Amino acid sequence: MLRKTAFCLVWLVVFCCLGLAQPGSAQSLNFKRQNLKVKGDIIRKIYEDVDGDSLIDIIVFYLEGKEDNSKRMVGFFKQQKSSGFDTIPNQTFNLDKKASAVELSDINEDGKKELLFLSEDGVYFYWINGGIFDEKPSLFFSAGSFLPAPEEDVLKWNFCIDTENKGQTIIIPQRKGYEIWTRSGQGEFVSKGKLKLKPIISISAGSGQLEQSRGSIHLSYDMPGLALADYNKDDKTDIVVMQENRIYIFLSKQDGSFGEQADKVLALKAKDKEEEQQDIKLDDINGDGAIDLVINESGGNMEKGMKGKMSIYLGKGAEGFSLELPHQVISSEKEASEVSFHDLNKDGKKEMIASSFGFNISSMIKVLLTKSLKFGLYISSLEKNDIYPKEPNCKMKLSMKVSFDNDNSNNTDLDFTGDFNGDGLNDFFYVAGDNILRFFLGREGIFFTDKPQYEMGLEIPAGESKVIDLNNDNRSDIVFSFEERKDLKNKMVVLFSKK
């Protein structure tokens, strides 16, 4: 009996070793789960190291009370080095009634971040002192803003931007433009110009907009796609604005100020009838220090199927990018793709990652009958002359179960910034249905394999996710929130990745 047992144990060890050596074999990831909750419906979250201890804290904005008598609250979850987060916030307080947009920034440069908000009469902040916020806001500086404070929402907008080695820039929306403030040599914030770009006011609300009800009129204020980047490679931070099918470039002057009118305006091509969506990205994809432009268009119909076209415009030194002739055009007559760019092989250039879906009548019938969605994942590395190849370096076929409930479990947005096992390679996961998470761990040379290296289940539907290294251990963690679920709106789930 003992001989048989020993023989079985030997073969079990050999089998496990062989299994671990194979590229597609399952690997173990360990997660420690923590449940967080507040006394109301969560509307916004901010993940930042507030008190300078190298641990990421969570600030939650939520509505407390009944709909006709609710109040906006701030919940501060402070992370402890040994125990993570408490179930309930370490501090809660009322958000000032004047607050329209919120942001975190180290305004006094002491390594700790204050909670800032915009109001109609200026910029205010809550001090962080002794590990908690002063619950009475202080005026930072006076500057008129046209944004009224909504009663049941707050906008998370990066209006205070830290530029590398150049201090902070604060952007304040006004009725006829956007005023730029920067820190002077004496430490005070001074106005450095106004961008004459009138905010868009419409009667519909959408992503990235701040809603405000005034009587029977429901307004929304469209915030522009503002990006701070060195457009012309002169080592100065410029402002690039995407608004209404145009790109406005405001070049920084010697003293750091900006002119009222854009130095350069680029008009985007009008969308074709069949092109329903247009996604614009600004990124340095070839690692030369110049900002590049990527325009990804998709459209079609159920009868003919979907199609996509991506145009890449590379920045050219002092000239920046132009729209006269794209550096590369990638077209597909059968699929529409969601595209992102990440440096997966650490060579300083970014891989193009495309999640592709072939929607037509036949495929939709299959989805309805099987409640399963199949999609492709294609990864391409830049070749000579900064061209992406016709054939991807890595092809993956993935699938997920589809729920027709409004539980946010059909989210196919993939985040490639994570590293869940701490090996320095990018990993990703997605929700495969039935609350199952599938993890794909990065591999040298081949990026990923079709089969997941790890699967795990959650007791509750996986909602919106945030991938972030919360405890500074070089392993990525995951935070789930559930704004689309009425019964879970006050909850968050944290998964700490452990060795």
Disulfide bonds with the S-S distance in Angstrom:
none
